[in-house]
Amino acid sequence: MATQVASLTVQIVTVTPDGNDLFLEAEINSEDNDGVSTYQPNVRYYARLYKSSNVTSLSKFSNIGSLGLSSSGLTESVPAEGETEYLAFSGSNSGSLDKSYNSGFSYSPVGTVFDINGAATSVSLTPTPGFKTVIASKEIYGVFEVSYVTKYDLYWFQSTIVGTMLMVFIGSNT
């Protein structure tokens, strides 16, 4: 007879006020949880919270179980080993990274980069510290392979009961 183990379902919600240039995103990374992707009651797990540097106030709560800050200001190289991040510009001088930029930005064009008149060109890219925004030195059409270091805070979570655990993070700059 097989034994069934009831698991915990985890949903993460991040909220920032409309009209503000705030970034808040959370994810569960299997590296922080010994490769586990099925969550059991009475076991502590970890989630990463990425945020823009202008998030000055953060509320957090969960419907069941507990949620708390484990460590803050941790860093991670992006992209992860074996992965690639691309940054595309479509006739503009502004692009967006997958995570907020902290340090160590490097980029390499993928193929030819064109100015808005269709002429081949070269540009410099400048990321905005604490944000996902990257500014090109002029409006372009082009794709770049990028790498950088991001910062995140590590939160622990656990529940004593089986069910759906809803973790909510609300960020603001007030």
Number of C-alpha atoms within 10 A of each C-alpha: 3 4 5 6 9 13 14 19 14 15 13 15 15 15 16 18 12 7 6 11 13 20 22 21 19 20 14 19 15 14 10 14 15 9 9 13 12 12 18 20 17 14 10 14 21 21 23 22 19 22 25 22 17 16 19 12 10 15 10 14 14 19 12 17 17 15 21 14 15 13 12 13 11 12 13 13 14 21 18 10 7 5 7 11 16 17 20 19 20 15 16 16 17 20 17 18 19 13 23 27 26 22 17 12 15 14 17 13 16 13 9 13 19 20 19 15 10 11 12 13 14 16 16 9 19 15 23 15 15 20 22 20 17 19 17 17 13 17 18 25 21 22 20 19 15 17 22 20 17 26 22 22 17 20 18 16 21 22 22 13 15 17 15 14 20 16 21 18 19 16 23 18 14 8
